[in-house]
């Protein structure tokens, strides 16, 4: 019976809701340690004819060489609203439990973040283990930066636009989302449009170019690999993408 119910289940209707934001916004995709690209993009957004509220979708660290500089830039800009990405979550996991989470984080870009803080990586079989590396990173970052990472929100909303790192579960109401789906994504997100008229802007998944279609705004253009950091500007005329 369960198989038959799936067989005759109708596909969801196409997404037709118009995007409606309450204020002009600029949404910046995954930065990944590209501090110079971030500086250039912020300069371009500052020159826009309309004052823009700036939202960043997370993944400020790892992979690129300037993770420490990116964090300091964003912390010095309280007017920029920063969300948490899965790479911030992995870094915090390493700081909390290096033996459990360290290998994975270092494998996916954590070594570049360590280097940006002047911290050497672990030495297998030597005295420099993961706990020693954690202690050195915590000292180099300081409590203020670590607390800033911990306090990052998972979502931001205006009008019928939700901004989050990885999109979430399209079948769940916004208030019922699991943090894991918001940080790491959901298998149905890219194939199933929402039915509640909610647009979702996200990063996390690298695109050849930014895309705005079917209720989704994809912002991650792989800055650390492509040299292109992207922002979507909404609410001050036709939607447009700005790159640096």
N, C-alpha and C positions, 0 to 999 in steps of 0.2 A: 504493500500500500504506500509506503514511503517513497518507493521508486516511482510509482504511478503519479503521485502528487507532484514530484519534481518534473516528470515528463510533461505534464499538462500545465505547469506553472507558466504564466505569461511573463514575458520580459518586462522590465520596468519601463515606464514611458520615457521618451526623450526629455532632456533637461531644457526647459524653455524660459526660466525665470530671468528677468533682466537684473543685472548687477546694480545695487543701490547702496552707496556708501554715504554716511552721514557727514563726512568731512573729507577734504583732499588728503590722500595718503600716498606714501612711497613704501613699497615692500621690497626689502633687500634679501636676495637668496643667500645660499651657503657661502660663507667667507673663507673658512678653512685656512686661517693663517696668512691670508693675502692682504697684508696691512697697506701696502702701497695702492692696490686696487681699491680698497675701501676708502682711502683718503681721496682718491680721484673721483670716486662715485659720489661721495658726500659733497665734494665741491660742486659737481654738476647739479645735484639736487638743491643745493643752497642757491644756485643761480636761477632756479625755476621761477616763473612769474608769480606763482601762488605759493604761499607758505604751506609746507607739507609736513604732516605728522609722519615720522619715519618709524617703521616697524622692521625688525630683523627676525628671520625665521629660525635662527639657531645654527649650530655647527660653526662656531667662531674659531675653534682650535683644530689642531692636528693637520697632517698632510703638508700644508704650507710651512714656510720657515718663520713667519712672523706672528705666531699665536699670542705671545706675551704682549706684543705691540697692539694687536687687535683688541685684546681684552682691555688694555689701558685706554685706548681710544674710546671704546664704547662706555667704559665706566666714567670717563670725563664728560660724557654727553647725556645728562639725565633726561634731555628732551627726546632721546631715542629709546623706544620701547623694545627691549630684547627678550626673545623667547628662548626656551631651552631646546637644544637638539640632542640627538642620541650620542654625539661625541662629548658633549658636556656631561651627559649622564654617565658615560664610560669613564671619564676622568674622575668624576666624583666617586664612582664605584672603586676605582683604583686607590684613591685617597682613603676610603673607608676600609677596604679589605684588599690589599695588594696581592696577596697570594691567590685569592679567588678570581679577581678581575684583571690583574695586571697583564697577563700574557695577551689576552684578547685586545686590550686597549693599545698596548705597544705595537701589536701587529697591524692595527688599523690607523696608524698615524700618531700614536702617542709619543714615539721617539722624537718626532719633530717638535712636539710641544715641550718635552724635556729639554731639548737643545736650546729652544728659545728662551728658557729660564736659566741656561748655563748649567744644567744638571746632566750628568753622564748616565747612560743606561746601565742595566744590570750586567754583571759578568757571570756567565754560567760556570758553576763549580767554584767560584771564588768567594771572597768575603763580601762582595757587593751584590747582595740579593735584592729582591723586590721591596722588602720592608725598608731597607736603607735608602733605596731610590725614592720611595714614598716620602720618607722623612725629609730628604733633601728637597724634593719638590714642594712639600708643604711649607718648608722654611722659605724657599725662594718666592713662592707665590704670596704667602702671608694670609692671615685670617680674613682680611677685608676682601681680597679677590676670591677666595674660596667661598665665603659667605655670599658674595655676589652671584657666583655660579649656582649655589644652592637655592637662592631666592628667585631664580628666573621662572617666569610663568610658562605654562604649556600652551595657552591660547590667548588670542586677542580678537575682539569683535567690533564691528561697526556696521550698522544697517544689516543687510543680509550677507555680509562677508565675514567668514571665519578665517583667521590666520593661525596656522600651527605648523610644526616642523614637517610631519610626515603624512598629514592628511586625515588619518583616522578611519573609523569604520563607517561606511556610507549608510548602513542599515540602522545605526544607533543615533538617537537624539544627541545634540551637542553636549548637553549636561550629563549624559550617561557614558561618555567615552572613557575607555581605559587609558591610563597614562602610557602603557606600552604601545598601543595603537597610534597615539599621537606622536610618540617619539620614534617609533620604528616602522610604522605603516601597517596597513591591513591588506591581505591578499585581494580583496574585492575593490579597493579604493580606485584603482586606475581603470576598471572595467565597468563599474556599476555607478551610475549617477545618483546623487541624492534625490529624494522625492519631496523634500520639504522646502525647496526653493533657496536653499543655503549654498552660496558659493564658498569654495575653500581654496585659499592660497597656501602653497606649501613649497618646501625644498626637498632635500633628502635624496631624490632620484635625479641623476644627471640627465639633462636633455641636450640635444644638439642645438636647440634654440628655445627660448622661453615660449610658452604656449598658454593661450587663454581660450578655453572651449569647454562646453559641456559641464559648466559649473566648477571647473578647476582652473587655477592659475599656477602653472609650474614655473618655478623661479631658479632652480639650481642649474647653472650652466657650467659647472665643474671648474670654478675659478682657478684652483691650484694646478689643474692639468691643461686648461685651455687659455688661461690668461684673460678670461672674460667673466666679470662680475656683473650681475644683472639686478635691476630694480624695476618693478611695475609701478607706474604712476597712475592713480585712479582718482576720479572725482574733481578734476580741474579741466574738464574737456574730454575728448575721446581717450579711452585707455591707451597707454603707450608704454613701451619698454625703453629704459635708459641703461646703457652699458658703459663699463670702464675697463 
